[in-house]
Amino acid sequence: MIELDGSHGEGGGQVLRTALTLSALTGTPFRITKIRANRAKPGLMRQHLVAVKAVAAVCAAEHTPVEVGTQTLEFHPDRIRGSEYHFDIGTAGSASLVLQTLLPVLLRADQPSRVTVRGGTHNPLAPPMHYLERVFGRILSQMGVDVEFELLRFGFYPRGGGEVAAQIAPCAHLRALDLATRGPAQNAYAEAFVAGLPMEIARRELDVVCDAFQLSEANCRLCGLPSDQGPGNVLLLTIDYMHVTELFSAIGERGLRAEDLAARVVAEARAHEASGAVAGEHLADQLLIPFALAGGGSFSMSHLSQHTLTNAEVVQRFLPVTVVFTRQDGRTLCTLEPGMAR
């Protein structure tokens, strides 16, 4: 039984999600207290509640009763089973994060799986589905993973109602990667999606981003969605490098000018470009679990956040790896070393 303090470090939902994933994969039970203690509304929100129930369904786990607001959980996993699974968050909580919690687990299933999750697909506090497919998915593919992502329906905050899916093939062994450099940029494109809002908003956003990065007309994509998937707006900038892909996004907010929203994307992308790192802050978090499951590897990162440090601590509680962060050429290098059981 691994004991976890959910208030430690960053103190958010990632501690719980990582524990659920690695508990199912290792067959190790855990108990977590003070779940999301550092948040304005502590305890389980709907997306975290669904994550608990989803992982429990996939590995036939027994756990203590949970509901919205629960701050203590004891979780006992059993055998992982591949199948077709459907989960509904019921709010605009992140469907992408629920899916990402399940994905590594189903790599060790006895047969292929298809997972569909309903909820929010584009909100300010989670990676959009495009990010999982283009950024995280590309690295998983290099590690030998066969997964296909689908964005079936957009779901913006606060309405939700979106739907995402993934087809996941079992993968007994992940290939370790050493990603010190990303290589030169090979392609870049911007997309502005709007639903139930004037298309002029998207045009103004694209004008700013496409001018800043000198993108061709073909790489500046105005994307109208059915009005019943809104109201909502998201701006995406995708940059394909030789070895990795990075995506920068911003979600439309009431009272925020289109030009100001686009300026956020431009500033984030330029900062990442200047860093020369492989992984931005969010990708660094996401790579820890697959790299640990591969037994080692390394990647450079632009920023070492408290979120990443906390996630690394949880990973080391469940798996025989040591995560080491060092400064190198103005960037942080994350190295996972095998065989150092905690």
C-alpha positions in Angstrom: 0.0 0.0 0.0 1.5 3.3 -1.1 0.4 6.3 1.0 0.1 9.6 -0.8 -0.5 13.2 0.4 -2.6 14.9 -2.2 -1.6 18.3 -0.8 2.1 17.8 -1.3 3.9 19.9 -3.9 1.6 21.2 -6.6 -1.3 19.6 -4.9 -3.7 19.3 -7.8 -5.4 16.5 -9.8 -2.3 15.2 -11.5 -1.2 13.4 -8.3 -4.4 11.4 -8.3 -4.3 10.7 -12.1 -0.7 9.5 -12.0 -1.4 7.3 -9.0 -4.4 5.8 -10.7 -2.5 5.0 -13.9 0.5 3.5 -12.2 -1.5 1.6 -9.6 -3.4 -0.2 -12.3 -0.2 -0.8 -14.3 1.8 -2.2 -11.3 -1.0 -3.9 -9.4 0.0 -1.7 -6.4 -2.8 -0.4 -4.1 -2.6 3.1 -2.8 -4.3 5.5 -0.4 -4.4 9.2 -1.0 -5.6 11.8 1.4 -6.1 15.6 1.0 -7.0 15.2 -2.7 -6.6 18.5 -4.6 -6.1 20.3 -1.2 -4.4 23.3 -2.9 -7.4 24.1 -5.1 -10.2 26.6 -4.5 -12.6 23.6 -4.4 -10.7 20.7 -2.8 -11.6 17.1 -3.4 -12.8 15.3 -6.5 -14.4 17.3 -9.3 -16.5 15.5 -11.9 -13.6 14.8 -14.2 -11.5 13.3 -11.3 -14.5 11.3 -10.1 -14.9 9.8 -13.7 -11.1 9.2 -13.9 -11.4 7.1 -10.7 -14.3 5.1 -12.0 -12.9 4.7 -15.4 -9.6 3.3 -14.3 -11.4 1.1 -11.8 -13.6 -0.3 -14.6 -10.6 -1.0 -16.8 -8.7 -2.9 -14.1 -11.6 -4.3 -12.0 -10.4 -2.3 -9.0 -12.1 -2.1 -5.6 -12.1 1.3 -4.0 -13.6 3.2 -1.2 -16.8 5.2 -2.0 -16.3 8.4 -4.0 -18.4 11.4 -4.9 -17.8 15.0 -5.9 -15.8 16.6 -3.0 -14.3 13.3 -1.7 -10.8 14.0 -0.4 -9.6 10.5 0.6 -9.4 7.4 -1.7 -8.2 3.9 -1.2 -7.7 2.0 -4.5 -7.0 -1.8 -5.0 -6.4 -2.7 -8.7 -6.8 -6.1 -10.3 -6.3 -7.4 -13.8 -6.4 -5.0 -16.8 -9.0 -5.9 -19.4 -9.2 -4.5 -22.9 -12.7 -3.8 -24.2 -14.9 -1.0 -25.5 -15.4 1.6 -22.8 -17.7 4.7 -22.6 -17.5 7.4 -19.9 -19.5 10.6 -19.5 -18.2 13.4 -17.3 -21.5 15.3 -17.5 -19.8 18.7 -17.3 -17.1 20.6 -19.2 -14.4 18.8 -17.2 -11.6 17.6 -19.4 -12.3 14.5 -21.5 -8.7 14.6 -22.7 -7.3 14.2 -19.2 -9.6 11.3 -18.4 -8.5 9.7 -21.7 -4.8 10.3 -21.0 -5.2 8.7 -17.6 -6.5 5.5 -19.2 -4.2 5.3 -22.2 -1.0 3.9 -20.5 -3.1 1.4 -18.6 -4.7 -0.1 -21.7 -1.2 -0.5 -23.3 -0.9 -3.5 -21.0 -4.4 -4.9 -21.7 -5.1 -8.4 -23.0 -6.6 -7.1 -26.3 -7.2 -3.8 -28.2 -9.5 -1.2 -26.6 -11.6 1.7 -27.7 -12.4 4.4 -25.2 -14.9 7.2 -25.7 -15.2 10.0 -23.2 -17.8 12.8 -23.2 -17.2 16.1 -21.6 -15.1 19.2 -22.3 -12.6 19.1 -25.1 -11.3 22.7 -25.1 -11.0 24.5 -21.8 -8.2 26.7 -20.4 -7.0 24.2 -17.8 -6.3 21.1 -19.9 -4.6 20.1 -23.2 -7.1 20.1 -26.1 -7.6 16.8 -28.0 -5.4 18.2 -30.9 -2.5 18.3 -28.4 -2.9 14.6 -27.5 -3.1 13.6 -31.1 -0.3 15.7 -32.6 2.2 16.3 -29.8 1.8 13.5 -27.2 0.7 11.0 -29.9 3.7 11.6 -32.1 6.1 10.7 -29.3 4.1 7.7 -28.3 4.3 6.5 -31.9 8.1 6.8 -31.8 8.1 4.7 -28.6 6.2 1.9 -30.5 2.6 2.7 -29.4 -0.2 2.2 -31.8 -3.0 4.6 -30.9 -5.5 6.5 -33.0 -7.2 9.6 -31.5 -10.5 11.0 -32.7 -12.2 14.3 -31.9 -15.8 13.4 -32.5 -17.4 16.6 -31.2 -16.1 19.9 -29.7 -17.1 20.7 -26.2 -16.3 24.2 -24.9 -16.4 25.5 -21.4 -18.8 25.9 -19.6 -21.3 23.9 -21.7 -19.2 20.8 -22.4 -21.0 18.1 -24.5 -17.9 17.2 -26.5 -16.7 13.7 -27.3 -13.3 12.2 -27.8 -12.2 8.7 -28.5 -9.0 6.6 -28.8 -8.3 3.2 -30.3 -5.5 1.6 -28.3 -3.5 -1.5 -29.2 -1.6 -3.4 -26.5 2.2 -2.7 -26.3 4.2 -4.8 -24.0 7.4 -2.9 -24.3 7.9 0.8 -24.9 11.1 2.0 -26.7 13.3 4.4 -24.7 14.0 7.7 -26.3 16.7 10.3 -25.9 15.3 13.7 -27.1 17.9 16.3 -26.3 17.1 18.4 -29.4 13.9 18.9 -31.4 15.7 19.6 -34.8 14.7 22.4 -37.2 11.1 23.5 -37.8 9.7 21.8 -40.9 6.1 23.1 -41.0 3.8 25.4 -39.1 0.1 26.1 -39.3 -2.6 28.0 -37.4 -6.3 27.1 -37.0 -9.1 29.2 -35.5 -12.3 27.3 -34.6 -15.5 29.0 -33.8 -19.0 27.7 -32.9 -22.0 29.9 -32.4 -19.9 33.1 -32.6 -19.1 35.5 -35.5 -16.5 34.2 -37.9 -14.9 37.6 -37.7 -13.4 36.6 -34.4 -11.4 33.8 -35.9 -10.3 36.0 -38.8 -8.8 38.6 -36.5 -7.0 35.9 -34.5 -5.5 34.3 -37.6 -4.4 37.7 -38.9 -2.2 38.2 -35.8 -0.7 34.7 -35.6 -0.1 34.3 -39.4 1.5 37.7 -39.6 3.8 37.0 -36.7 5.0 33.8 -38.1 4.8 34.6 -41.8 2.5 31.7 -42.5 1.1 31.1 -46.0 -2.6 31.4 -46.7 -2.9 27.6 -46.9 -1.5 27.3 -43.4 -4.0 29.8 -41.9 -7.1 27.8 -41.5 -10.5 29.3 -40.6 -12.7 26.6 -39.2 -16.4 27.1 -38.6 -18.2 24.5 -36.4 -21.9 23.8 -36.0 -23.5 26.3 -33.7 -24.8 23.5 -31.4 -21.2 22.8 -30.5 -20.8 26.3 -29.0 -20.6 28.9 -28.1 -16.9 28.7 -28.1 -13.6 29.6 -29.8 -10.1 28.1 -29.8 -6.9 29.2 -31.5 -4.2 26.7 -32.3 -0.7 27.1 -33.6 1.1 23.8 -34.5 4.8 23.6 -35.2 6.3 20.4 -36.6 10.0 20.0 -35.8 12.2 17.2 -37.1 11.9 15.1 -34.0 8.8 16.4 -32.2 5.7 18.6 -32.6 4.5 21.4 -30.3 1.1 23.0 -30.2 0.2 26.3 -28.6 -3.4 27.2 -27.9 -5.7 29.7 -26.3 -9.4 29.5 -25.5 -11.7 32.5 -26.2 -13.0 34.2 -23.1 -15.9 36.7 -22.7 -14.5 40.2 -22.8 -11.1 39.2 -24.2 -10.3 40.8 -27.6 -9.4 38.4 -30.4 -6.1 40.2 -30.9 -5.2 39.8 -27.3 -6.0 36.1 -27.3 -3.8 35.7 -30.4 -1.0 37.6 -28.8 -0.9 35.1 -26.0 -0.3 32.2 -28.5 2.4 34.2 -30.2 4.2 35.0 -27.0 4.1 31.4 -25.8 5.3 30.1 -29.1 8.1 32.6 -29.4 9.3 31.8 -25.8 9.4 28.1 -26.6 11.2 28.7 -29.9 13.8 30.8 -28.0 14.3 28.0 -25.4 15.4 25.5 -27.9 13.9 22.7 -25.7 12.1 19.6 -26.9 9.2 19.8 -24.4 7.2 22.7 -23.2 5.9 22.8 -19.7 2.8 20.7 -20.4 4.5 18.0 -22.5 7.2 17.6 -19.8 4.5 16.4 -17.4 3.0 14.0 -19.9 6.2 12.3 -20.9 7.2 11.2 -17.4 4.9 8.2 -17.3 5.7 6.7 -20.8 9.4 7.3 -20.3 9.3 5.7 -16.9 7.4 2.7 -18.3 10.2 2.4 -21.0 12.7 2.1 -18.2 14.7 5.2 -19.1 15.3 8.0 -21.6 15.8 11.7 -21.6 14.3 15.0 -22.9 15.1 18.6 -22.7 12.4 21.0 -21.3 11.9 24.7 -21.4 10.6 25.1 -17.9 10.8 23.0 -14.8 7.5 23.5 -13.0 6.3 22.5 -9.5 3.7 20.4 -11.4 6.4 18.4 -13.1 8.5 18.0 -9.9 5.4 16.7 -8.0 4.5 14.3 -10.9 8.1 13.0 -10.9 7.9 12.2 -7.2 4.7 10.2 -7.6 6.2 8.3 -10.6 9.2 7.3 -8.4 6.9 5.9 -5.7 5.4 3.3 -8.1 8.2 2.5 -10.6 11.9 1.5 -10.3 13.2 4.6 -11.9 15.0 7.8 -10.7 14.1 11.1 -12.3 17.0 13.5 -12.5 16.7 17.2 -13.5 19.9 19.1 -14.5 20.6 22.4 -16.2 22.3 22.2 -19.6 22.8 25.0 -22.1 20.2 27.2 -20.6 17.6 24.4 -20.6 16.6 21.7 -18.1 17.4 18.1 -19.1 15.1 15.4 -17.6 16.8 12.0 -17.4 15.1 8.8 -16.2 17.5 6.2 -14.9 16.3 2.6 -14.5 16.8 0.1 -11.7 16.6 2.5 -8.8 13.5 1.1 -7.0 12.0 3.3 -4.3 
